[in-house]
Amino acid sequence: MRMATILARAGVGRDPATGAISTPIHQSSTFSHPRLGQSTGFDYSRTANPTRTALENVLAQLDGGARASAFSSGMAALDALFRLIPAGGANQVAATEDPYGGTVRLLEKFARPAGLIPVYLDTSDTAAVERKLAGGGVALLLAEFPSNPLLRVADIDALAKACRAAGALFAVDNTFLTPWLFRPLEHGADLALYSITKYLAGHNDVLAGALVSKTRELGDRVAFIQNAAGAVPGPQDCWLALRGLKTLAIRLERQQDNARKIAEFLAGHPRVTRTLYPGLPGDPGHKRLRDQSAGFGAMVSFEVEAKEMVQEILANVQVFSFAESLGGVESLITYPAVQTHADLPPPLRDRLGLNDRLLRLSIGIEDAEDLIADLARALG
Ligand SMILES: Cc1ncc(COP(=O)(O)O)c(C=O)c1O
């Protein structure tokens, strides 16, 4: 089956007893055993729940993975990822230097005290990553693809090759593109990571995350952590994620079509000093992303000429909502320096140019003309 069909049929056929088209919400924490030593396959919902299993099976299928595990949030999935690193061996985690701020917070406040050493790299600079990996000591490379909010584009095949040579695990945070546009495991990654909260669920109404593993062995290790630490999504949340997945293809196509129009509008606006969208032919990541993915996604960042404008824009938008997060059907505008990326150390923020004039847009499925008119009004 092709991807649009897998998506539309997400969860269908899970209940042969009734034929229910919509996967039932199995709101049960525990399951009775037919006899001593026998199981229906479901014993206790932290370990497995039928609604969650339906979601995990679709996620594994979409990415071509051996096994997927769903978590209560994208952060819980990241936490499980870092727990994969065995104690006593290589202990460095190399990560994209402009990742979601929560990734840095988790690395600095929890992974570092637990003995891991975070190292931040421009993962779009393949040579720099190769040098770091060749130097030894890296247990895991985590690439955000594209990075957030600067939308820099890594060469995933090249990074996968360098990780293999160095014996490091390679995980791609594919939250922005989703399997509809890019499948990390087909490009050599060991794991694909998702904040399901974003495009996969797509309606700004549920928190969830996932790790999809390329091999059964890795998938079983992730599932062990999932069960042992217990950061699992409830059945209702899994159902919402399944329902969202069904329309991922049409949502994302519309969202990226809108994003291109908005990026073109911003690039021509006299008060906008920089527009970051890999879908623009002049963007540094354009060719690389075009060569690797089936689209450019629907995240657009832009810089205005003066910091004072930011407050005005955030106060005056009417179609965009001033809110954190991304990937839903409603367009959002975010101020990374004080919201999503406040946890990045200030010197790193300065070096990256992640300044207080930068705004990030998550483009939804509204009419592009309304979105453009809203921005035009707010920009003054
Ligand atoms: C790229 C990326 N990864 C991970 C996360 C964390 O996901 P969650 O908010 O579901 O915990 C986010 C959240 O914004 C994100 O943008």
Ligand as a Chemical Component Dictionary entry (heavy atoms), coordinates in Angstrom:
data_LIG
# 
_chem_comp.id                   LIG 
_chem_comp.type                 NON-POLYMER 
_chem_comp.pdbx_formal_charge   0 
_chem_comp.three_letter_code    LIG 
# 
loop_
_chem_comp_atom.comp_id 
_chem_comp_atom.atom_id 
_chem_comp_atom.alt_atom_id 
_chem_comp_atom.type_symbol 
_chem_comp_atom.charge 
_chem_comp_atom.model_Cartn_x 
_chem_comp_atom.model_Cartn_y 
_chem_comp_atom.model_Cartn_z 
_chem_comp_atom.pdbx_ordinal 
LIG C1 C1 C 0 11.208 19.381 16.783 1  
LIG C2 C2 C 0 10.590 19.057 18.108 2  
LIG N1 N1 N 0 10.946 17.919 18.747 3  
LIG C3 C3 C 0 10.414 17.590 19.945 4  
LIG C4 C4 C 0 9.503  18.402 20.579 5  
LIG C5 C5 C 0 8.922  18.012 21.913 6  
LIG O1 O1 O 0 7.632  17.527 21.735 7  
LIG P1 P1 P 0 6.432  17.604 22.801 8  
LIG O2 O2 O 0 6.064  19.046 22.947 9  
LIG O3 O3 O 0 5.369  16.739 22.210 10 
LIG O4 O4 O 0 6.968  17.064 24.082 11 
LIG C6 C6 C 0 9.105  19.586 19.960 12 
LIG C7 C7 C 0 8.131  20.470 20.629 13 
LIG O5 O5 O 0 7.903  21.600 20.237 14 
LIG C8 C8 C 0 9.667  19.923 18.686 15 
LIG O6 O6 O 0 9.330  21.064 18.061 16 
# 
loop_
_chem_comp_bond.comp_id 
_chem_comp_bond.atom_id_1 
_chem_comp_bond.atom_id_2 
_chem_comp_bond.value_order 
_chem_comp_bond.pdbx_ordinal 
LIG C1 C2 SING 1  
LIG C2 N1 SING 2  
LIG C2 C8 DOUB 3  
LIG N1 C3 DOUB 4  
LIG C3 C4 SING 5  
LIG C4 C5 SING 6  
LIG C4 C6 DOUB 7  
LIG C5 O1 SING 8  
LIG O1 P1 SING 9  
LIG P1 O2 DOUB 10 
LIG P1 O3 SING 11 
LIG P1 O4 SING 12 
LIG C6 C7 SING 13 
LIG C6 C8 SING 14 
LIG C7 O5 DOUB 15 
LIG C8 O6 SING 16 
# 
